[in-house]
Amino acid sequence: MNSKTLWLAPVLAALVSLAGCTDNKTKSVETEASAEAKVPAAPSFSADSAFAFTAKQVAFGPRVPNSKAHVATGDWIVKKFRSYGLTVQEQPFEAMAFDGKMLRSRNIVAQFQPKATRRVAVFTHWDTRPFADKDKQKKNAPLDGASDGASGVGIALEMARVLAAQPDSLAPNVGIDFILFDSEDYGYDSSTQSELKDQLGVQGKDSWCLGSQYWAEHLLPANYKPNYGILLDMVGAKDAKFSREEQSRQYARDVVDKVWNTAARIGYSDFFLFQDSPGITDDHVYTNKAGVRTIDIIDHLPVGDEYFPAYHHTTQDNMAIIDRRTLKAVGQTVLQTIYQE
């Protein structure tokens, strides 16, 4: 073997190796493309429809427990779910608020494919906070709760409408339970209401999330055990940002990854940030305690010390801040996640 042959040998070997790498890379891409093709595409989520559902709730007026607007909105939600063929159950209850008022409340459970064994829960709340305590000019005014409440329900109703419109051959492989909590937002905020007394706090009780607290103690459906749950809270505002909340990561990291990766894959990574955020007291605290592994999709400021956007618990939370693209990003992502089951 002469020197020229010695020099060519490693070159030829390298070329063979390179060809093998290229072939492996091609096979890898083909495998990924094949896997992608096997993921069933979810039907299209209509942002216009979700926007209209959100606006309809706001038009009733603030959905504060014990008010006529609250009763009328609840009746409309139940009727709407039933019009799409879902099985609906109401869970009436009475709960004491931090200020001593007794709140006449009801949770609403609407089931799509109620006989399916494998299930996914979509949680949200449908009431509004009775006072805009973070508002600098109108601290005691009621608020519309367009994002904080109505947007989550709007997305749930649009999902129900879309699912009901599908032929059996295009239905998801799981049943979906839309569980709407009441009296979530009638809580005590020490930073804005220090002049008031928290009558629940002195008893060691949480004044927030009264509906999910009740539901967790009286599961409906009975012995409810879905694969996991997704909580929608403040999911309609323009430029909303959703980070990976701490308790969501703690209780259901696989679901967080599933949802955030799905959002990135279908083009919504500008909403679903691959960024961790501190824990927040929300309905998922109690659904997790009830044994339902739940994540929270909630509008969160990605920088600074303030957790919530400027509209939070102010009169700015009205239809002017609701953005169809945000509704689409959340609704389509959750639908696609469910269709991958």
C-alpha positions as CSV (number, residue, x, y, z in Angstrom):
1,M,0.0,0.0,0.0
2,N,1.7,3.3,-1.0
3,S,1.2,6.7,0.6
4,K,-1.5,7.7,-1.9
5,T,-3.6,4.7,-0.9
6,L,-3.1,5.5,2.8
7,W,-4.4,9.1,2.2
8,L,-7.4,7.9,0.1
9,A,-8.5,5.2,2.6
10,P,-9.7,7.6,5.4
11,V,-11.3,9.9,2.7
12,L,-13.3,7.0,1.3
13,A,-14.2,5.9,4.8
14,A,-15.4,9.4,5.6
15,L,-17.5,9.5,2.4
16,V,-19.1,6.2,3.3
17,S,-19.8,7.5,6.8
18,L,-21.2,10.7,5.5
19,A,-23.5,8.9,3.2
20,G,-24.6,6.8,6.1
21,C,-25.3,9.9,8.2
22,T,-27.2,11.5,5.4
23,D,-29.2,8.3,4.9
24,N,-30.0,8.1,8.7
25,K,-31.0,11.8,8.8
26,T,-33.3,11.2,5.8
27,K,-34.8,8.2,7.6
28,S,-35.2,10.3,10.8
29,V,-37.0,13.1,8.9
30,E,-39.2,10.5,7.2
31,T,-40.0,9.0,10.6
32,E,-40.9,12.3,12.1
33,A,-43.0,13.2,9.0
34,S,-44.7,9.8,9.3
35,A,-45.4,10.4,13.0
36,E,-46.7,13.9,12.2
37,A,-49.1,12.4,9.6
38,K,-50.5,10.0,12.1
39,V,-51.6,12.8,14.5
40,P,-55.2,13.4,13.7
41,A,-55.9,17.1,12.8
42,A,-58.4,18.8,15.0
43,P,-61.4,20.6,13.3
44,S,-61.1,24.3,12.9
45,F,-61.9,26.4,16.0
46,S,-63.8,29.6,15.1
47,A,-62.4,32.7,16.8
48,D,-65.4,34.7,15.6
49,S,-67.8,32.3,17.2
50,A,-65.8,32.2,20.5
51,F,-65.8,36.0,20.4
52,A,-69.6,36.1,20.0
53,F,-70.1,33.7,22.9
54,T,-67.8,35.9,25.1
55,A,-69.7,39.1,24.1
56,K,-73.0,37.5,24.8
57,Q,-72.1,36.8,28.4
58,V,-70.8,40.3,28.9
59,A,-74.1,41.7,27.5
60,F,-76.0,40.1,30.4
61,G,-74.0,42.4,32.7
62,P,-71.6,41.5,35.5
63,R,-72.2,37.8,36.5
64,V,-72.0,38.4,40.2
65,P,-73.7,35.7,42.3
66,N,-77.2,36.6,43.7
67,S,-77.8,39.0,40.7
68,K,-80.3,38.6,37.9
69,A,-77.5,38.8,35.3
70,H,-75.8,35.9,37.0
71,V,-79.0,33.7,36.9
72,A,-79.7,34.7,33.3
73,T,-76.2,33.9,32.1
74,G,-76.2,30.5,33.8
75,D,-79.5,29.6,32.2
76,W,-78.1,30.7,28.8
77,I,-74.9,28.6,29.2
78,V,-76.9,25.5,30.2
79,K,-79.3,25.9,27.3
80,K,-76.4,26.5,24.8
81,F,-74.6,23.3,25.8
82,R,-77.8,21.3,25.6
83,S,-78.5,22.7,22.1
84,Y,-75.3,21.0,21.0
85,G,-76.5,17.7,22.3
86,L,-74.2,17.6,25.4
87,T,-75.4,16.0,28.6
88,V,-75.7,18.8,31.2
89,Q,-75.9,18.6,35.0
90,E,-76.2,21.5,37.3
91,Q,-74.7,21.5,40.8
92,P,-76.4,24.1,43.0
93,F,-74.7,25.1,46.2
94,E,-74.6,28.0,48.7
95,A,-71.3,29.4,49.9
96,M,-70.3,32.1,52.3
97,A,-68.1,34.8,50.9
98,F,-65.3,36.5,52.8
99,D,-67.6,39.4,53.6
100,G,-70.2,37.1,55.2
101,K,-72.6,37.2,52.2
102,M,-74.2,33.9,51.3
103,L,-73.8,33.3,47.6
104,R,-76.4,31.3,45.7
105,S,-74.2,29.5,43.2
106,R,-74.1,26.6,40.7
107,N,-71.4,24.7,38.9
108,I,-72.2,23.5,35.4
109,V,-71.0,20.2,33.9
110,A,-71.5,19.5,30.2
111,Q,-70.4,16.1,28.8
112,F,-69.5,15.3,25.2
113,Q,-69.4,11.5,24.5
114,P,-70.5,10.8,28.2
115,K,-70.1,7.0,27.8
116,A,-66.4,7.2,26.7
117,T,-64.2,5.6,29.3
118,R,-61.1,7.8,28.7
119,R,-61.9,11.5,29.4
120,V,-60.4,14.9,29.5
121,A,-61.7,17.8,31.6
122,V,-61.8,21.4,30.5
123,F,-62.3,23.7,33.5
124,T,-63.1,27.4,33.6
125,H,-65.2,29.8,35.8
126,W,-68.3,31.7,34.7
127,D,-68.8,34.3,37.5
128,T,-67.3,37.8,37.7
129,R,-65.7,39.6,40.5
130,P,-68.2,42.0,42.2
131,F,-65.8,44.9,42.6
132,A,-62.9,46.3,40.5
133,D,-60.6,46.6,43.5
134,K,-57.5,47.2,41.5
135,D,-59.1,50.0,39.6
136,K,-57.6,53.4,40.6
137,Q,-60.8,55.4,39.8
138,K,-63.6,52.9,40.3
139,K,-62.5,50.5,43.0
140,N,-66.1,49.5,44.0
141,A,-67.5,49.2,40.5
142,P,-68.5,45.8,39.2
143,L,-66.6,44.6,36.1
144,D,-67.5,42.9,32.9
145,G,-65.0,40.1,33.3
146,A,-64.6,39.7,29.5
147,S,-61.3,37.9,29.8
148,D,-61.5,36.9,33.4
149,G,-64.4,34.5,33.1
150,A,-66.3,35.0,29.9
151,S,-63.4,34.2,27.5
152,G,-62.9,30.7,29.1
153,V,-66.6,30.0,28.8
154,G,-66.6,31.3,25.2
155,I,-63.8,28.9,24.3
156,A,-65.6,26.0,26.0
157,L,-68.8,26.7,24.2
158,E,-67.1,27.0,20.8
159,M,-65.3,23.7,21.5
160,A,-68.6,22.1,22.3
161,R,-70.2,23.5,19.1
162,V,-67.3,22.2,16.9
163,L,-67.2,18.8,18.5
164,A,-71.0,18.4,18.1
165,A,-70.7,19.2,14.4
166,Q,-68.3,16.4,13.7
167,P,-69.5,13.0,12.3
168,D,-68.8,10.0,14.5
169,S,-65.9,9.0,12.3
170,L,-64.1,12.3,13.1
171,A,-64.9,12.5,16.8
172,P,-61.9,12.4,19.2
173,N,-60.9,9.2,21.0
174,V,-61.9,10.6,24.4
175,G,-64.9,12.1,26.1
176,I,-64.7,15.8,27.1
177,D,-66.2,17.3,30.2
178,F,-66.7,21.0,30.3
179,I,-66.8,21.9,34.0
180,L,-67.7,25.5,34.8
181,F,-67.1,26.7,38.3
182,D,-69.1,29.4,40.0
183,S,-68.1,31.9,42.8
184,E,-64.4,31.7,41.8
185,D,-63.7,35.4,41.9
186,Y,-65.4,36.6,45.1
187,G,-62.2,36.4,47.1
188,Y,-60.3,38.7,49.6
189,D,-57.3,40.5,48.3
190,S,-55.2,41.9,51.2
191,S,-53.3,44.2,48.9
192,T,-56.4,46.1,47.8
193,Q,-59.0,45.4,50.5
194,S,-57.0,45.8,53.7
195,E,-59.8,47.9,55.2
196,L,-62.2,44.9,55.1
197,K,-62.2,41.8,57.2
198,D,-61.7,38.4,55.7
199,Q,-64.2,36.3,57.6
200,L,-63.1,33.1,55.9
201,G,-59.4,33.8,56.4
202,V,-59.8,34.0,60.2
203,Q,-61.3,30.5,60.0
204,G,-58.3,29.2,58.0
205,K,-60.4,28.9,54.8
206,D,-59.6,30.1,51.3
207,S,-62.0,32.9,50.1
208,W,-61.2,32.2,46.5
209,C,-62.4,29.4,44.2
210,L,-65.5,28.6,46.2
211,G,-67.1,26.6,43.3
212,S,-64.1,24.4,42.7
213,Q,-63.7,23.9,46.5
214,Y,-67.3,22.6,46.6
215,W,-66.9,20.5,43.5
216,A,-63.8,18.9,44.9
217,E,-65.7,17.8,48.0
218,H,-68.8,16.7,46.0
219,L,-67.4,15.3,42.7
220,L,-69.8,15.6,39.7
221,P,-69.9,13.2,38.0
222,A,-69.5,11.0,41.0
223,N,-66.1,9.4,41.4
224,Y,-64.9,11.5,38.5
225,K,-61.4,10.4,37.3
226,P,-60.4,11.8,33.9
227,N,-57.0,11.4,32.4
228,Y,-56.2,15.0,33.1
229,G,-57.7,18.5,33.2
230,I,-57.0,21.8,31.5
231,L,-58.1,25.0,33.3
232,L,-58.8,28.1,31.2
233,D,-58.6,31.4,33.0
234,M,-58.1,34.9,31.5
235,V,-57.6,33.5,28.0
236,G,-59.0,36.2,25.7
237,A,-57.0,39.4,26.0
238,K,-54.8,40.9,23.3
239,D,-51.1,39.9,23.6
240,A,-51.9,37.3,26.3
241,K,-48.9,35.3,27.5
242,F,-49.2,31.8,29.0
243,S,-46.2,30.5,31.0
244,R,-45.8,27.1,32.6
245,E,-47.3,27.7,36.0
246,E,-45.6,26.0,39.0
247,Q,-48.4,23.8,40.3
248,S,-49.2,22.7,36.8
249,R,-45.6,21.5,36.4
250,Q,-45.7,19.9,39.8
251,Y,-48.9,17.9,39.3
252,A,-49.0,17.3,35.6
253,R,-45.7,18.2,33.9
254,D,-46.5,15.8,31.0
255,V,-49.7,17.6,30.3
256,V,-47.9,21.0,30.4
257,D,-45.4,19.7,27.9
258,K,-48.1,18.2,25.7
259,V,-50.0,21.4,25.5
260,W,-47.1,23.8,25.1
261,N,-45.4,21.5,22.4
262,T,-48.7,21.3,20.6
263,A,-49.1,25.1,20.6
264,A,-45.6,25.5,19.2
265,R,-46.2,22.9,16.5
266,I,-49.3,24.6,15.2
267,G,-47.9,28.1,15.4
268,Y,-48.8,29.7,18.7
269,S,-45.5,29.8,20.6
270,D,-45.8,33.6,20.8
271,F,-48.7,33.0,23.2
272,F,-47.5,29.8,24.9
273,L,-44.0,30.7,26.3
274,F,-41.5,28.1,27.2
275,Q,-40.9,29.9,30.4
276,D,-41.7,28.8,34.0
277,S,-43.8,31.0,36.3
278,P,-44.6,30.9,40.1
279,G,-47.6,29.1,41.4
280,I,-51.0,30.9,41.6
281,T,-54.1,30.1,43.7
282,D,-56.7,29.2,41.0
283,D,-59.3,26.4,40.5
284,H,-56.6,23.9,39.6
285,V,-55.4,23.9,43.2
286,Y,-58.7,22.2,44.2
287,T,-59.1,19.9,41.1
288,N,-55.6,18.6,41.8
289,K,-56.5,18.0,45.4
290,A,-59.5,16.1,44.2
291,G,-57.1,13.8,42.2
292,V,-57.6,15.3,38.8
293,R,-54.2,16.2,37.4
294,T,-54.8,19.7,36.1
295,I,-52.8,22.5,34.4
296,D,-53.6,26.2,34.4
297,I,-53.6,28.2,31.2
298,I,-53.7,31.7,32.6
299,D,-52.6,35.2,31.3
300,H,-49.4,36.0,33.1
301,L,-46.9,38.9,32.7
302,P,-43.6,37.2,31.6
303,V,-41.4,40.0,33.2
304,G,-41.4,42.1,36.3
305,D,-42.8,41.6,39.8
306,E,-46.5,41.9,38.9
307,Y,-48.1,38.5,38.1
308,F,-51.2,39.8,36.3
309,P,-51.8,42.1,33.3
310,A,-53.0,45.6,33.9
311,Y,-56.7,44.8,33.2
312,H,-56.9,42.3,36.0
313,H,-59.7,43.1,38.4
314,T,-60.3,46.5,36.9
315,T,-63.0,48.0,34.7
316,Q,-60.6,47.6,31.7
317,D,-61.5,44.0,31.6
318,N,-64.2,44.5,29.0
319,M,-64.7,43.5,25.3
320,A,-62.3,46.2,24.1
321,I,-59.4,44.0,25.2
322,I,-60.7,40.7,23.8
323,D,-58.7,39.6,20.7
324,R,-59.8,36.9,18.3
325,R,-56.3,35.7,17.8
326,T,-55.8,34.9,21.5
327,L,-59.1,33.0,21.5
328,K,-58.0,31.1,18.4
329,A,-54.6,30.2,19.9
330,V,-56.0,28.8,23.1
331,G,-59.1,27.1,21.5
332,Q,-57.2,25.5,18.6
333,T,-54.3,24.3,20.9
334,V,-56.7,22.7,23.4
335,L,-58.7,21.0,20.6
336,Q,-55.6,19.7,18.9
337,T,-54.2,18.4,22.2
338,I,-57.5,16.5,22.8
339,Y,-57.4,15.1,19.3
340,Q,-54.0,13.6,19.9
341,E,-55.3,11.4,22.6
